[in-house]
């Protein structure tokens, strides 16, 4: 009888342990996806700011040039309220159309030198 009880307890323990490992794996997958989206958004933000393309930037596109064709981005440039300074928001997400998927965001400032009139 004691052996049967011990076997049941071991079985329950192994099942709980395997369930915990599965849950940890799913959490790791979500964290890696979140980190990837954040990294892609920051890369696109750096590109927009580095090229100084504020107003002329495409509003959306894909990350095919980065080797990530399953991801897309949107760029939103808004006036910051300070002359010659715009706020740039980049949102990266999976391009599978899933509305519940994660997204990565990056925000920065873009300085556009004022035109000189002489």
Steps between C-alpha positions, in 0.01 A plus 500: 500500500779741587674425171182584309463831685865583430454420130194726481688785669795460263261498203330820619839664560631409155180627336521831689866536409437440130213749505725762658767442234243547224380823654856628533565421133195699390609795714847489347354500149287807579799680654723428201230625263456817705875563498521444124215744432658762723838455328345532153309815600816660638695407186239669280489803731879533475472478122231771480689734732841425346377575149301802619199387300232626738218620279613303193506163679269223379218460747530122496695211353661167575833398648604297194819706472593376848429139407170494691221482237236392756513832683372845407533853632315829506665838545312797642667841499333774703601856583637516853400859565860620473618660175696262275445204734266211421400195702543169317308188607582164342276199565618153395274193494452166328348532157264202534203727573452366853350785703601338830869473414767693681655820372823685559514878529783749472470877544759763417550859398600619153666839449445664163720806450296809417530638149708815489371791298765742384 
